[in-house]
């Protein structure tokens, strides 16, 4: 072609056709153009913090209130501030800010945790029908608590990795732990802790997870013992977070055994899932009813006072009195102070079997060990107002009237009335009149029920009415 006819640069070479527009370059140019200068960036950061300060303060206050609420529900959360410091070590890596700042920002959490721990130590839990108050240091000394603490950590690990022979209640061994068991458990703890320290740089997730497990489990390890359990599966919800973090950090680093291919590893994982599913299905089956649960617990534990009592209580409610008596007798053999609750349930079962001599002995033990609580005393006295044991039932009403805790006017009238009925049955109407007068001096909401009982008593004992017509007339005048 003649020169100049074809467009293009000098030399006769045509320009390449334009390609598609490069949107990435345009976006990069726009972003770089909008990027603030250093001074502007600092100013924007300060403005952002000023605007967000109320929001951040609200979030901080909300976290403190939430933590206080969690402590009110579960004092075991006292370890949370230390767990937050562990997260500052890894993965947040905030130690360059200085420990003073890290501790200062978690100060409210530490204060709340200290208050909760102090309240837990100086207060007593509500007495249960069997446990009583918090276990004292005299009954469970420091040596027994420390030995149990060392032993339960490996037990928690084993029951997590192989959830077999789980129980609803694990009784405390007190001072019966073998020395060899304590030493082996201590060596295992030291070895695992040492490996977490040595491998910290290489496997930080293992170190953080292990120390999370140790710290989170410490508040519920039995140093401040409440109840008679040595350990409890429910205590591991928070510690298990750390344990599974540790496993997640360690397992990927293990080489496949003997160079086995991925399909072999997958097969082993599948077998493990099937095994755990079977164990889970089996464990859930034990919770179908109270009898099944307590019988399983007795099979997998030893010297379990509480579960013997609970199984006996269940059998008593089901009407299986002979089996209930066997369980209460087994519980009494293990009871260091023979709690009155066991004697009370035993007495009820023996009365149902009409074993009166044994029942009277059990009722006497109940009266001697029962606390000075008028509502409880009145309830138990009414339980034993039978023809053969009404004389013993009177002792409960008398103890209620002597109670230093005091009675409400309605409770006092009820106690006098029940005692009067019992005395009238045993010693005659004249011996009961002072208590009758104290009970009916001011008619209350229980008057219809009282009158029904009085009419039944007077109509069913014509000889008593004939022998004491004045007292009988006084009682009838109260009702009509």
HELIX and SHEET records of a PDB file:
HELIX    1   1 UNK A   23  UNK A   34  1                                  12    
HELIX    2   2 UNK A   38  UNK A   73  1                                  36    
HELIX    3   3 UNK A   75  UNK A   79  5                                   5    
HELIX    4   4 UNK A   80  UNK A   89  1                                  10    
HELIX    5   5 UNK A   95  UNK A   97  5                                   3    
HELIX    6   6 UNK A   99  UNK A  105  1                                   7    
HELIX    7   7 UNK A  107  UNK A  122  1                                  16    
HELIX    8   8 UNK A  142  UNK A  161  1                                  20    
HELIX    9   9 UNK A  179  UNK A  198  1                                  20    
HELIX   10  10 UNK A  204  UNK A  218  1                                  15    
HELIX   11  11 UNK A  233  UNK A  235  5                                   3    
HELIX   12  12 UNK A  236  UNK A  251  1                                  16    
HELIX   13  13 UNK A  257  UNK A  259  5                                   3    
HELIX   14  14 UNK A  262  UNK A  285  1                                  24    
HELIX   15  15 UNK A  290  UNK A  300  1                                  11    
HELIX   16  16 UNK A  305  UNK A  317  1                                  13    
HELIX   17  17 UNK A  321  UNK A  334  1                                  14    
HELIX   18  18 UNK A  340  UNK A  352  1                                  13    
HELIX   19  19 UNK A  356  UNK A  369  1                                  14    
HELIX   20  20 UNK A  374  UNK A  383  1                                  10    
HELIX   21  21 UNK A  390  UNK A  401  1                                  12    
HELIX   22  22 UNK A  409  UNK A  427  1                                  19    
HELIX   23  23 UNK A  429  UNK A  440  1                                  12    
HELIX   24  24 UNK A  447  UNK A  460  1                                  14    
HELIX   25  25 UNK A  462  UNK A  467  1                                   6    
HELIX   26  26 UNK A  469  UNK A  479  1                                  11    
SHEET    1   A 2 UNK A 170  UNK A 171  0                                        
SHEET    2   A 2 UNK A 229  UNK A 231 -1                                        
END                                                                             
